[in-house]
Amino acid sequence: MATTAHPAEPVLNKRLLTPSDVVALIPGLKLKLLAEWRYKKTGPRYYKVGRIILYPFDDLEVWFEGLERGGDPDD
């Protein structure tokens, strides 16, 4: 039996963000820098569907947590 997705239902179980969504979440981040990170393969993981770029929210959180610097976590 074939499953058909309906337009109002999400096809994936992941929360996906556009580049504009990502820069809105991270103060000071610009679309140009995010695009540069994609080019250099240094930024957060993303999917490319044709010309559409999508960032999985969970992967973005993991990537962001990996950027933490300084301080003593035991304080």
Biopython code that builds the backbone (N, CA, C, O; Angstrom):
import numpy as np
from Bio.PDB.StructureBuilder import StructureBuilder

atoms = [
    (1, "MET", "N", (0.846, -1.174, 0.000)),
    (1, "MET", "CA", (0.000, 0.000, 0.000)),
    (1, "MET", "C", (0.900, 1.248, 0.000)),
    (1, "MET", "O", (1.776, 1.375, 0.855)),
    (2, "ALA", "N", (0.695, 2.132, -0.916)),
    (2, "ALA", "CA", (1.502, 3.346, -1.028)),
    (2, "ALA", "C", (1.014, 4.407, -0.045)),
    (2, "ALA", "O", (-0.183, 4.552, 0.204)),
    (3, "THR", "N", (1.978, 5.142, 0.502)),
    (3, "THR", "CA", (1.651, 6.229, 1.417)),
    (3, "THR", "C", (1.751, 7.542, 0.664)),
    (3, "THR", "O", (2.733, 7.787, -0.037)),
    (4, "THR", "N", (0.757, 8.374, 0.804)),
    (4, "THR", "CA", (0.747, 9.672, 0.144)),
    (4, "THR", "C", (0.797, 10.765, 1.199)),
    (4, "THR", "O", (-0.013, 10.781, 2.126)),
    (5, "ALA", "N", (1.745, 11.674, 1.057)),
    (5, "ALA", "CA", (1.850, 12.799, 1.987)),
    (5, "ALA", "C", (0.842, 13.869, 1.593)),
    (5, "ALA", "O", (0.640, 14.146, 0.411)),
    (6, "HIS", "N", (0.225, 14.453, 2.581)),
    (6, "HIS", "CA", (-0.712, 15.548, 2.346)),
    (6, "HIS", "C", (0.020, 16.858, 2.584)),
    (6, "HIS", "O", (0.866, 16.914, 3.477)),
    (7, "PRO", "N", (-0.262, 17.910, 1.835)),
    (7, "PRO", "CA", (0.466, 19.171, 1.948)),
    (7, "PRO", "C", (0.530, 19.734, 3.370)),
    (7, "PRO", "O", (1.513, 20.388, 3.719)),
    (8, "ALA", "N", (-0.475, 19.499, 4.186)),
    (8, "ALA", "CA", (-0.487, 20.069, 5.537)),
    (8, "ALA", "C", (0.313, 19.226, 6.534)),
    (8, "ALA", "O", (0.570, 19.669, 7.654)),
    (9, "GLU", "N", (0.707, 18.011, 6.132)),
    (9, "GLU", "CA", (1.441, 17.128, 7.042)),
    (9, "GLU", "C", (2.929, 17.181, 6.735)),
    (9, "GLU", "O", (3.316, 17.188, 5.567)),
    (10, "PRO", "N", (3.773, 17.217, 7.767)),
    (10, "PRO", "CA", (5.215, 17.194, 7.515)),
    (10, "PRO", "C", (5.632, 15.850, 6.935)),
    (10, "PRO", "O", (5.146, 14.804, 7.365)),
    (11, "VAL", "N", (6.524, 15.879, 5.967)),
    (11, "VAL", "CA", (6.987, 14.657, 5.326)),
    (11, "VAL", "C", (8.076, 14.013, 6.180)),
    (11, "VAL", "O", (8.191, 12.788, 6.219)),
    (12, "LEU", "N", (8.858, 14.815, 6.847)),
    (12, "LEU", "CA", (9.964, 14.319, 7.663)),
    (12, "LEU", "C", (9.668, 14.543, 9.140)),
    (12, "LEU", "O", (8.834, 15.371, 9.507)),
    (13, "ASN", "N", (10.360, 13.797, 9.966)),
    (13, "ASN", "CA", (10.204, 13.962, 11.409)),
    (13, "ASN", "C", (11.223, 14.931, 11.986)),
    (13, "ASN", "O", (11.388, 14.996, 13.204)),
    (14, "LYS", "N", (11.904, 15.681, 11.140)),
    (14, "LYS", "CA", (12.905, 16.647, 11.591)),
    (14, "LYS", "C", (12.371, 18.059, 11.431)),
    (14, "LYS", "O", (11.643, 18.367, 10.487)),
    (15, "ARG", "N", (12.750, 18.908, 12.377)),
    (15, "ARG", "CA", (12.452, 20.330, 12.237)),
    (15, "ARG", "C", (13.555, 20.928, 11.378)),
    (15, "ARG", "O", (14.723, 20.909, 11.767)),
    (16, "LEU", "N", (13.199, 21.452, 10.225)),
    (16, "LEU", "CA", (14.176, 21.996, 9.283)),
    (16, "LEU", "C", (14.070, 23.511, 9.238)),
    (16, "LEU", "O", (12.976, 24.074, 9.251)),
    (17, "LEU", "N", (15.228, 24.160, 9.185)),
    (17, "LEU", "CA", (15.308, 25.620, 9.176)),
    (17, "LEU", "C", (15.944, 26.104, 7.883)),
    (17, "LEU", "O", (16.861, 25.471, 7.359)),
    (18, "THR", "N", (15.462, 27.211, 7.378)),
    (18, "THR", "CA", (16.089, 27.853, 6.231)),
    (18, "THR", "C", (17.290, 28.661, 6.737)),
    (18, "THR", "O", (17.399, 28.907, 7.939)),
    (19, "PRO", "N", (18.184, 29.072, 5.846)),
    (19, "PRO", "CA", (19.279, 29.933, 6.279)),
    (19, "PRO", "C", (18.779, 31.191, 7.002)),
    (19, "PRO", "O", (19.404, 31.622, 7.971)),
    (20, "SER", "N", (17.687, 31.780, 6.560)),
    (20, "SER", "CA", (17.128, 32.962, 7.230)),
    (20, "SER", "C", (16.683, 32.630, 8.651)),
    (20, "SER", "O", (16.848, 33.441, 9.562)),
    (21, "ASP", "N", (16.119, 31.438, 8.840)),
    (21, "ASP", "CA", (15.733, 31.002, 10.184)),
    (21, "ASP", "C", (16.962, 30.897, 11.089)),
    (21, "ASP", "O", (16.931, 31.312, 12.247)),
    (22, "VAL", "N", (18.044, 30.335, 10.541)),
    (22, "VAL", "CA", (19.272, 30.135, 11.325)),
    (22, "VAL", "C", (19.851, 31.472, 11.763)),
    (22, "VAL", "O", (20.201, 31.636, 12.932)),
    (23, "VAL", "N", (19.959, 32.434, 10.844)),
    (23, "VAL", "CA", (20.541, 33.730, 11.226)),
    (23, "VAL", "C", (19.631, 34.470, 12.213)),
    (23, "VAL", "O", (20.110, 35.285, 13.001)),
    (24, "ALA", "N", (18.336, 34.195, 12.176)),
    (24, "ALA", "CA", (17.424, 34.811, 13.141)),
    (24, "ALA", "C", (17.633, 34.236, 14.544)),
    (24, "ALA", "O", (17.355, 34.910, 15.536)),
    (25, "LEU", "N", (18.119, 32.998, 14.632)),
    (25, "LEU", "CA", (18.337, 32.354, 15.930)),
    (25, "LEU", "C", (19.668, 32.730, 16.573)),
    (25, "LEU", "O", (19.791, 32.716, 17.798)),
    (26, "ILE", "N", (20.670, 33.067, 15.752)),
    (26, "ILE", "CA", (22.019, 33.343, 16.263)),
    (26, "ILE", "C", (22.329, 34.822, 16.062)),
    (26, "ILE", "O", (22.583, 35.253, 14.938)),
    (27, "PRO", "N", (22.309, 35.607, 17.151)),
    (27, "PRO", "CA", (22.553, 37.052, 17.043)),
    (27, "PRO", "C", (23.887, 37.348, 16.361)),
    (27, "PRO", "O", (24.918, 36.778, 16.717)),
    (28, "GLY", "N", (23.853, 38.246, 15.379)),
    (28, "GLY", "CA", (25.065, 38.684, 14.703)),
    (28, "GLY", "C", (25.452, 37.854, 13.492)),
    (28, "GLY", "O", (26.268, 38.295, 12.683)),
    (29, "LEU", "N", (24.889, 36.668, 13.350)),
    (29, "LEU", "CA", (25.208, 35.825, 12.200)),
    (29, "LEU", "C", (24.538, 36.395, 10.952)),
    (29, "LEU", "O", (23.377, 36.803, 10.989)),
    (30, "LYS", "N", (25.276, 36.418, 9.862)),
    (30, "LYS", "CA", (24.765, 36.950, 8.587)),
    (30, "LYS", "C", (24.644, 35.831, 7.563)),
    (30, "LYS", "O", (25.379, 34.846, 7.621)),
    (31, "LEU", "N", (23.716, 35.986, 6.627)),
    (31, "LEU", "CA", (23.522, 34.994, 5.576)),
    (31, "LEU", "C", (24.801, 34.745, 4.789)),
    (31, "LEU", "O", (25.090, 33.609, 4.411)),
    (32, "LYS", "N", (25.566, 35.804, 4.542)),
    (32, "LYS", "CA", (26.814, 35.679, 3.776)),
    (32, "LYS", "C", (27.813, 34.770, 4.487)),
    (32, "LYS", "O", (28.467, 33.949, 3.844)),
    (33, "LEU", "N", (27.935, 34.907, 5.803)),
    (33, "LEU", "CA", (28.863, 34.069, 6.560)),
    (33, "LEU", "C", (28.385, 32.614, 6.569)),
    (33, "LEU", "O", (29.191, 31.693, 6.442)),
    (34, "LEU", "N", (27.093, 32.414, 6.718)),
    (34, "LEU", "CA", (26.534, 31.066, 6.692)),
    (34, "LEU", "C", (26.817, 30.398, 5.341)),
    (34, "LEU", "O", (27.163, 29.217, 5.292)),
    (35, "ALA", "N", (26.670, 31.148, 4.255)),
    (35, "ALA", "CA", (26.972, 30.631, 2.917)),
    (35, "ALA", "C", (28.457, 30.314, 2.779)),
    (35, "ALA", "O", (28.821, 29.320, 2.150)),
    (36, "GLU", "N", (29.311, 31.142, 3.355)),
    (36, "GLU", "CA", (30.763, 30.903, 3.326)),
    (36, "GLU", "C", (31.103, 29.609, 4.069)),
    (36, "GLU", "O", (31.928, 28.819, 3.610)),
    (37, "TRP", "N", (30.460, 29.402, 5.218)),
    (37, "TRP", "CA", (30.677, 28.162, 5.973)),
    (37, "TRP", "C", (30.270, 26.948, 5.154)),
    (37, "TRP", "O", (30.953, 25.925, 5.193)),
    (38, "ARG", "N", (29.160, 27.040, 4.403)),
    (38, "ARG", "CA", (28.743, 25.923, 3.557)),
    (38, "ARG", "C", (29.808, 25.647, 2.504)),
    (38, "ARG", "O", (30.162, 24.494, 2.257)),
    (39, "TYR", "N", (30.315, 26.704, 1.887)),
    (39, "TYR", "CA", (31.331, 26.576, 0.848)),
    (39, "TYR", "C", (32.601, 25.925, 1.401)),
    (39, "TYR", "O", (33.199, 25.065, 0.755)),
    (40, "LYS", "N", (33.004, 26.343, 2.603)),
    (40, "LYS", "CA", (34.220, 25.824, 3.231)),
    (40, "LYS", "C", (33.989, 24.523, 3.996)),
    (40, "LYS", "O", (34.934, 23.900, 4.478)),
    (41, "LYS", "N", (32.709, 24.116, 4.102)),
    (41, "LYS", "CA", (32.321, 22.911, 4.844)),
    (41, "LYS", "C", (32.766, 22.974, 6.307)),
    (41, "LYS", "O", (33.240, 21.983, 6.863)),
    (42, "THR", "N", (32.609, 24.150, 6.922)),
    (42, "THR", "CA", (33.017, 24.330, 8.310)),
    (42, "THR", "C", (31.847, 24.629, 9.241)),
    (42, "THR", "O", (32.019, 24.608, 10.459)),
    (43, "GLY", "N", (30.697, 24.897, 8.714)),
    (43, "GLY", "CA", (29.554, 25.272, 9.541)),
    (43, "GLY", "C", (28.698, 24.076, 9.915)),
    (43, "GLY", "O", (29.144, 22.931, 9.835)),
    (44, "PRO", "N", (27.483, 24.346, 10.318)),
    (44, "PRO", "CA", (26.572, 23.265, 10.708)),
    (44, "PRO", "C", (26.163, 22.409, 9.504)),
    (44, "PRO", "O", (26.185, 22.865, 8.361)),
    (45, "ARG", "N", (25.791, 21.170, 9.790)),
    (45, "ARG", "CA", (25.318, 20.261, 8.740)),
    (45, "ARG", "C", (24.047, 20.816, 8.107)),
    (45, "ARG", "O", (23.257, 21.495, 8.763)),
    (46, "TYR", "N", (23.863, 20.518, 6.832)),
    (46, "TYR", "CA", (22.677, 20.994, 6.123)),
    (46, "TYR", "C", (22.317, 20.020, 5.015)),
    (46, "TYR", "O", (23.121, 19.173, 4.628)),
    (47, "TYR", "N", (21.112, 20.151, 4.517)),
    (47, "TYR", "CA", (20.646, 19.409, 3.360)),
    (47, "TYR", "C", (20.486, 20.381, 2.211)),
    (47, "TYR", "O", (20.148, 21.548, 2.410)),
    (48, "LYS", "N", (20.732, 19.891, 1.011)),
    (48, "LYS", "CA", (20.495, 20.704, -0.178)),
    (48, "LYS", "C", (19.530, 19.924, -1.066)),
    (48, "LYS", "O", (19.835, 18.825, -1.529)),
    (49, "VAL", "N", (18.368, 20.514, -1.290)),
    (49, "VAL", "CA", (17.335, 19.913, -2.125)),
    (49, "VAL", "C", (17.158, 20.846, -3.317)),
    (49, "VAL", "O", (16.471, 21.863, -3.228)),
    (50, "GLY", "N", (17.779, 20.492, -4.418)),
    (50, "GLY", "CA", (17.811, 21.419, -5.556)),
    (50, "GLY", "C", (18.601, 22.648, -5.144)),
    (50, "GLY", "O", (19.790, 22.558, -4.835)),
    (51, "ARG", "N", (17.941, 23.789, -5.140)),
    (51, "ARG", "CA", (18.592, 25.034, -4.713)),
    (51, "ARG", "C", (18.212, 25.412, -3.283)),
    (51, "ARG", "O", (18.631, 26.454, -2.779)),
    (52, "ILE", "N", (17.430, 24.573, -2.642)),
    (52, "ILE", "CA", (16.942, 24.866, -1.293)),
    (52, "ILE", "C", (17.922, 24.316, -0.255)),
    (52, "ILE", "O", (18.303, 23.147, -0.307)),
    (53, "ILE", "N", (18.320, 25.164, 0.679)),
    (53, "ILE", "CA", (19.209, 24.777, 1.774)),
    (53, "ILE", "C", (18.361, 24.661, 3.036)),
    (53, "ILE", "O", (17.592, 25.565, 3.364)),
    (54, "LEU", "N", (18.507, 23.545, 3.739)),
    (54, "LEU", "CA", (17.757, 23.314, 4.971)),
    (54, "LEU", "C", (18.686, 22.772, 6.056)),
    (54, "LEU", "O", (19.481, 21.863, 5.818)),
    (55, "TYR", "N", (18.567, 23.348, 7.245)),
    (55, "TYR", "CA", (19.373, 22.944, 8.391)),
    (55, "TYR", "C", (18.499, 22.193, 9.387)),
    (55, "TYR", "O", (17.485, 22.732, 9.830)),
    (56, "PRO", "N", (18.863, 20.960, 9.755)),
    (56, "PRO", "CA", (18.119, 20.263, 10.801)),
    (56, "PRO", "C", (18.355, 20.960, 12.141)),
    (56, "PRO", "O", (19.502, 21.171, 12.534)),
    (57, "PHE", "N", (17.296, 21.313, 12.832)),
    (57, "PHE", "CA", (17.407, 22.038, 14.097)),
    (57, "PHE", "C", (18.259, 21.277, 15.106)),
    (57, "PHE", "O", (19.108, 21.875, 15.767)),
    (58, "ASP", "N", (18.046, 19.968, 15.237)),
    (58, "ASP", "CA", (18.805, 19.176, 16.207)),
    (58, "ASP", "C", (20.301, 19.211, 15.912)),
    (58, "ASP", "O", (21.110, 19.331, 16.833)),
    (59, "ASP", "N", (20.679, 19.107, 14.631)),
    (59, "ASP", "CA", (22.093, 19.161, 14.254)),
    (59, "ASP", "C", (22.668, 20.550, 14.505)),
    (59, "ASP", "O", (23.828, 20.685, 14.895)),
    (60, "LEU", "N", (21.863, 21.573, 14.284)),
    (60, "LEU", "CA", (22.302, 22.941, 14.542)),
    (60, "LEU", "C", (22.608, 23.133, 16.024)),
    (60, "LEU", "O", (23.598, 23.772, 16.381)),
    (61, "GLU", "N", (21.753, 22.577, 16.890)),
    (61, "GLU", "CA", (21.987, 22.661, 18.333)),
    (61, "GLU", "C", (23.278, 21.963, 18.730)),
    (61, "GLU", "O", (24.056, 22.503, 19.517)),
    (62, "VAL", "N", (23.515, 20.771, 18.197)),
    (62, "VAL", "CA", (24.738, 20.018, 18.504)),
    (62, "VAL", "C", (25.959, 20.800, 18.040)),
    (62, "VAL", "O", (26.939, 20.913, 18.777)),
    (63, "TRP", "N", (25.911, 21.340, 16.828)),
    (63, "TRP", "CA", (27.026, 22.121, 16.295)),
    (63, "TRP", "C", (27.283, 23.338, 17.177)),
    (63, "TRP", "O", (28.430, 23.640, 17.507)),
    (64, "PHE", "N", (26.221, 24.031, 17.556)),
    (64, "PHE", "CA", (26.361, 25.238, 18.369)),
    (64, "PHE", "C", (26.962, 24.916, 19.735)),
    (64, "PHE", "O", (27.833, 25.643, 20.212)),
    (65, "GLU", "N", (26.508, 23.838, 20.366)),
    (65, "GLU", "CA", (27.047, 23.435, 21.670)),
    (65, "GLU", "C", (28.541, 23.130, 21.566)),
    (65, "GLU", "O", (29.283, 23.335, 22.527)),
    (66, "GLY", "N", (28.980, 22.649, 20.422)),
    (66, "GLY", "CA", (30.392, 22.354, 20.214)),
    (66, "GLY", "C", (31.267, 23.598, 20.119)),
    (66, "GLY", "O", (32.493, 23.498, 20.155)),
    (67, "LEU", "N", (30.649, 24.763, 19.998)),
    (67, "LEU", "CA", (31.398, 26.019, 19.899)),
    (67, "LEU", "C", (31.706, 26.631, 21.258)),
    (67, "LEU", "O", (32.438, 27.618, 21.340)),
    (68, "GLU", "N", (31.162, 26.064, 22.315)),
    (68, "GLU", "CA", (31.331, 26.640, 23.660)),
    (68, "GLU", "C", (32.820, 26.729, 24.008)),
    (68, "GLU", "O", (33.583, 25.794, 23.768)),
    (69, "ARG", "N", (33.214, 27.863, 24.574)),
    (69, "ARG", "CA", (34.609, 28.102, 24.947)),
    (69, "ARG", "C", (34.687, 28.735, 26.327)),
    (69, "ARG", "O", (33.771, 29.436, 26.757)),
    (70, "GLY", "N", (35.785, 28.479, 27.007)),
    (70, "GLY", "CA", (36.085, 29.157, 28.260)),
    (70, "GLY", "C", (35.227, 28.696, 29.421)),
    (70, "GLY", "O", (34.270, 27.937, 29.264)),
    (71, "GLY", "N", (35.603, 29.182, 30.584)),
    (71, "GLY", "CA", (34.858, 28.864, 31.795)),
    (71, "GLY", "C", (35.140, 27.440, 32.258)),
    (71, "GLY", "O", (35.680, 26.619, 31.516)),
    (72, "ASP", "N", (34.766, 27.173, 33.483)),
    (72, "ASP", "CA", (34.924, 25.855, 34.071)),
    (72, "ASP", "C", (33.534, 25.287, 34.309)),
    (72, "ASP", "O", (32.768, 25.849, 35.093)),
    (73, "PRO", "N", (33.189, 24.182, 33.650)),
    (73, "PRO", "CA", (31.849, 23.643, 33.808)),
    (73, "PRO", "C", (31.538, 23.163, 35.224)),
    (73, "PRO", "O", (30.377, 22.912, 35.546)),
    (74, "ASP", "N", (32.568, 23.030, 36.079)),
    (74, "ASP", "CA", (32.356, 22.583, 37.450)),
    (74, "ASP", "C", (32.086, 23.736, 38.411)),
    (74, "ASP", "O", (31.792, 23.506, 39.584)),
    (75, "ASP", "N", (32.183, 24.976, 37.924)),
    (75, "ASP", "CA", (31.939, 26.141, 38.798)),
    (75, "ASP", "C", (30.462, 26.330, 39.083)),
    (75, "ASP", "O", (30.086, 27.259, 39.797)),
]
sb = StructureBuilder()
sb.init_structure("model")
sb.init_model(0)
sb.init_chain("A")
sb.init_seg("    ")
for serial, (resi, resn, name, xyz) in enumerate(atoms, 1):
    if name == "N":
        sb.init_residue(resn, " ", resi, " ")
    sb.init_atom(name, np.array(xyz, "f"), 0.0, 1.0, " ", f" {name:<3s}", serial, name[0])
structure = sb.get_structure()
